């Protein structure tokens, strides 16, 4: 009889320790900081309903947490996810965005939901109602594409036989992004490593400096070597009188500069975007890349060292040589 009693005693002791630890953890439970709603997204109700159902619990200041999400240690993980999600995109502060930023965020949302990366699978496992359906994706896509059409309707489109030239700048007038990435005209003489189009009716040509080109040719981009610079030049698609699709108005030049030490918070890449004929840099502070760029690159391009549009393996060296 003595042995069973000892076993029971040990079991009770273990349970007591677990309960004590659990209760003790609650004293270190840090609640999610409450913030005001300063501006909400203006979009059709069928769009906002999807976003509220599937995104707001993390990407807003209006969390509606389940009881188990407020109990440590689960609450620690929830707080970490919410803090990071708010940093990338916050629907409760949407009013601070410009129309261009609104459009860019919607394209980012569309990319994520189409790839099945958002909402996070772990989240939908516990919140099945947050799952995004094909019909939901179609609604988001239709609205997102309508933003491009609205912008196009504001400006008369002039058909051109040649792409609009990317402006040249004197060395002492080259723009610099808030995070230190400097624009350079030199990329116009670099090798073309890839080309792509997007559902926003753009044409994109991707250039690489010698270090990036060598990494592509040798397939050594896990990680990309420091000093790699890749530039994606973007033009609007226009249809000529002969029905041929050509590059038209210059939209922007998107830079990625690899420096593992300098850009630790964005997987070693410095991001920059210089838009229009004035090459206006995107982002008011150095945090803009953490709040927008890297989120998509982490989720959708990790397999290629966080870089989109790396040429297919069978085309890499041949494509680069053929285009130069």
C-alpha positions, -999 to 999 in steps of 0.1 A, spaced: 0 0 0 30 23 6 40 23 -30 7 36 -45 6 63 -18 40 75 -28 30 76 -64 0 96 -56 21 120 -35 45 125 -64 16 130 -89 0 156 -66 34 173 -62 39 175 -99 4 189 -104 11 215 -77 43 225 -93 26 228 -128 -2 249 -113 22 271 -94 43 277 -125 12 284 -146 -1 309 -120 34 325 -117 36 330 -155 5 352 -154 24 378 -133 46 382 -164 17 384 -188 21 416 -209 -11 427 -225 -12 440 -260 -9 478 -259 -43 495 -267 -41 521 -294 -68 544 -308 -83 540 -343 -71 570 -362 -84 561 -397 -100 531 -414 -97 518 -449 -122 532 -474 -133 503 -496 -165 485 -507 -183 467 -478 -177 433 -494 -139 440 -492 -138 454 -457 -159 425 -444 -133 400 -456 -105 421 -441 -123 425 -408 -129 388 -405 -95 375 -416 -70 403 -409 -81 427 -381 -73 404 -352 -36 410 -359 -34 439 -383 -54 465 -364 -59 481 -330 -92 463 -326 -82 429 -313 -110 405 -303 -89 378 -285 -102 345 -273 -97 337 -236 -69 313 -243 -50 339 -263 -48 361 -232 -33 335 -210 5 331 -207 25 316 -224 2 317 -254 -4 354 -249 34 360 -254 32 345 -289 0 364 -297 15 397 -286 47 391 -307 26 383 -338 3 413 -333 31 438 -327 49 426 -358 16 425 -379 8 461 -368 43 472 -378 38 458 -413 2 469 -418 -24 485 -395 -60 489 -407 -67 512 -377 -42 537 -390 -50 534 -426 -60 571 -429 -23 581 -428 -17 563 -461 -15 581 -494 -35 568 -523 -3 552 -538 4 535 -504 -32 523 -502 -28 507 -536 5 492 -527 -8 477 -495 -38 462 -514 -14 446 -539 6 432 -510 -26 417 -494 -36 402 -528 -2 386 -532 -3 371 -497 -38 356 -499 -33 343 -534 -1 325 -522 -20 311 -492 5 328 -468 -21 349 -450 -39 345 -427 -13 323 -411 -22 286 -412 -17 283 -374 -42 311 -369 -69 297 -392 -64 263 -374 -78 279 -342 -100 304 -361 -115 286 -390 -139 315 -398 -109 335 -408 -100 313 -438 -99 330 -471 -119 314 -499 -115 316 -536 -145 338 -538 -129 361 -512 -97 363 -533 -117 372 -563 -134 401 -545 -100 414 -532 -85 410 -567 -113 429 -584 -111 458 -559 -73 459 -561 -72 460 -599 -99 487 -599 -74 510 -580 -51 508 -610 -79 515 -634 -90 545 -613 -55 559 -614 -52 553 -652 -85 571 -658 -72 603 -640 -44 606 -665 -47 605 -703 -27 576 -717 -5 585 -747 6 556 -769 43 556 -774 65 537 -798 94 536 -773 94 532 -735 96 564 -716 132 570 -708 144 566 -672 157 600 -663 194 607 -660 207 625 -629 239 643 -622 260 625 -595 255 652 -569 217 651 -574 211 614 -571 183 606 -546 189 586 -515 163 564 -498 156 570 -460 175 538 -452 206 548 -471 202 531 -504 214 554 -531 200 556 -566 225 551 -595 222 554 -632 248 527 -636 222 499 -637 212 509 -672 245 493 -684 242 462 -662 231 428 -675 194 419 -677 189 388 -655 151 385 -659 118 401 -671 83 398 -658 48 413 -660 22 416 -633 -16 417 -632 -14 455 -626 -5 457 -664 32 466 -659 63 455 -676 94 448 -654 130 445 -664 154 432 -638 191 442 -639 220 429 -618 255 442 -611 285 419 -617 283 404 -582 246 396 -586 250 382 -621 278 359 -610 256 346 -581 228 339 -605 251 321 -630 266 300 -602 234 296 -583 250 309 -552 223 330 -536 217 312 -503 227 338 -491 233 363 -519 269 377 -515 273 412 -500 277 438 -527 249 423 -548 226 450 -563 195 442 -582 173 468 -599 138 463 -612 127 490 -637 89 492 -641 69 506 -670 32 507 -677 20 483 -704 5 501 -735 -10 486 -766 2 500 -799 -18 506 -830 -7 472 -843 -19 455 -811 15 449 -798 21 453 -761 49 477 -753 65 495 -723 50 530 -719 52 554 -690 81 549 -666 67 541 -631 97 534 -608 130 518 -603 131 493 -573 166 487 -558 177 458 -536 212 462 -521 228 433 -501 247 443 -470 242 416 -443 255 438 -415 238 471 -424 204 456 -431 201 429 -404 164 437 -398 154 430 -434 173 398 -441 205 416 -452 188 435 -480 184 473 -483 152 482 -502 144 513 -521 119 526 -547 124 557 -568 93 568 -586 84 589 -616 105 613 -636 116 630 -604 128 597 -589 111 604 -556 122 579 -529 95 559 -511 94 560 -473 96 588 -448 118 569 -423 143 540 -425 116 517 -411 96 517 -443 113 485 -455 105 467 -423 69 479 -425 62 469 -461 89 454 -484 104 426 -464 70 411 -453 62 399 -488 98 389 -496 100 368 -465 67 350 -472 69 346 -510 106 346 -520 126 329 -492 136 300 -516 155 324 -538 172 344 -511 143 369 -507 145 381 -543 116 378 -568 120 370 -605 153 350 -604 155 333 -638 145 297 -641 175 273 -637 175 262 -673 176 299 -685 200 315 -661 234 316 -678 220 314 -713 194 342 -707 220 365 -692 244 360 -721 217 362 -747 205 396 -735 240 412 -736 
